[in-house]
Amino acid sequence: MNLLGVLLRQRLRRDRVQLALWIVGTAALAVMATTAVRDTFGELAEREGILRLTSVAPAILVFRGTPNGAEQGPFAFFLMFAFLALLAGLMSTFLAVRHTRGDEETGRAELVASTPASRLLPTAATVLHGVIANVVLGLGVAIAFWASGLDATGAFVAGAAVAACGVAFLAIGLVFAQLFRTSRAANGAGVAAVVAAYFVRGIGDAAGEPSADGLHRTPMWISWLSPIGWGQRTNAFAENDLAPLLLSIGFAAVLVALVFVFQSARDSGASVLPGLRGRDHAGPVLSGSLGLAWKLSIGAVVSWAAGAAVMGALATSLTQLVDRLGSDVPDVAVRLRQMAGADATLEQALTTTFFSVIGILASACALQLVIRARQEEAHGTAEAVLATPVPRQRWLGEYGAVALIGVVIVIAVSMLAAFAGAQPADDPAGMAQDAAEAAIAQLPAVLVFLGIGMLLFVLVPRVMIGAAWAVLTLAAFLGVFGELLGLPDWMHDLSPFAHSPVPIGDEVDWTGGIWMIGIGVAAIAVSIVLMRRRELAAGG
């Protein structure tokens, strides 16, 4: 028990900054969103109008949740729970891989296994560490909802649902760490599982059966395939049913037992699934360090591009939603126009909103590719590249170049998907032009986040990953939802996404975009210059 306590304290100390960013950031989002929803949709009729809109345009539910009444508590749960569970899932899978497969890659696990702790006790410490982290996260969310004026019982049921989702994804991350030979593959599979669970739940919600009054919806059976769907079935603030959370706990228990079976049977450093056999001779792409950076990053680019394609198609295909939105929910229509400008049409406002989300996806792609450089450094493989005549400034600059190429691909794919979605519209050429302008307008904000990621990599490499995702998450929430939820202007303006050029009538104002391009280029240049004198920081 003493050894378990030592290992647990080591994990808590090692993750104190990353976990603080995840937990405080997630709780802060819950507070801001709940307060903004109360201030913006304070009238029952306004909330009922939003929920009835989902009966006509169920695609909204892919990104929200299951309507379960128009009271403030159920409405806030409908808007926020799926996103909070997504954050809990990402936090948990990263934590699981970092302390298992990641430690095996760096040699830490083998050193610990040579002590009386052996091989299984560190895994038990990681499980306990992850559970504690999710319990604290759940409490933070519960207190955030309660402090925002919502019912205490519903608030703690919502927090318990977030924590249970996180524990389920913790177990999934632990399994992937056993299955795959590298932490990169395990993390990639973990992110894919979390995102898939989010959209499986969303598809089940969208395909569900609405009630006669349009204020409730019974999800389709497919939502039972997602841990996020299990948490959503608690119907916090309405039914407060904790029984569905037993699925998350049981699911996690079975997977953790399976993890211990794998851990006791395989060799340290080995994986359950054999790694793919590489080619006998490297292709022309791997003839230099730039090609290596691209080879390591192409999978992430494809994943983010696929998500952007879906959003691009939705941006121009939801014409029925636009018509109904303007007539039945005028308050939301007004706020959408505020986001795009008073002279913007409702179609332009909706297109801008969707492409703001695409800008977030492109920014996440840029950050993930810079994080790839940090992972190479932490695992010691960057040192082998830098032992050649490749200077460290060039090495970092090449990862920045690969990130920029990936961003262009993501935005281009979303634009092509938007063109396809615009074809059934009354004016496909005009809608396609708005989509193209909105897509290109995302590049300045993405450039800022690329610069932020590179600066964090140079200045604070050991906390760079958690800090980068926290900055993007907060900026995304403030920039995309700030105006829609009625947040103060100064808070909304903190986000680069708030200053992206948007089409207004026949014009696009690039004033904010030009400033952001300058800031992004300057941040990238400074990071490359500072990289010359920075020592390598191995380990995480």
Secondary structure, 3 states (H helix, E strand, C coil): CHHHHHHHHHHHHHCHHHHHHHHHHHHHHHHHHHHHHHHHCCCHHHHHHHHHHHHHCHHHHHHCCCCECCCHHHHHHHHHHHHHHHHHHHHHHHHHHHCCHHHHHHCHHHHHHCCCCCCHHHHHHHHHHHHHHHHHHHHHHHHHHHHCCCCHHHHHHHHHHHHHHHHHHHHHHHHHHHHCCCHHHHHHHHHHHHHHHHHHHHHHHHCCEECCCCCEEECCHHHHHCHHHHHHCCCCCCCCCCCCHHHHHHHHHHHHHHHHHHHHHCCCCCCCCCCCCCCCCCCHHHHCHHHHHHHHHHHHHHHHHHHHHHHHHHHHHCHHHHHHHHHHCHHHHHHHHHHHCCCCCHHHHHHHHHHHHHHHHHHHHHHHHHHHHHHHHHCCHHHHHHCCCCCHHHHHHHHHHHHHHHHHHHHHHHHHHHHHHHCCCCCHHHHHHHHHHHHHCCHHHHHHHHHHHHHHHHHCHHHHHHHHHHHHHHHHHHHHHCCCCCCCHHHHCCCHHHHCCCEECCEECCHHHHHHHHHHHHHHHHHHHHHCCCCCCCCC
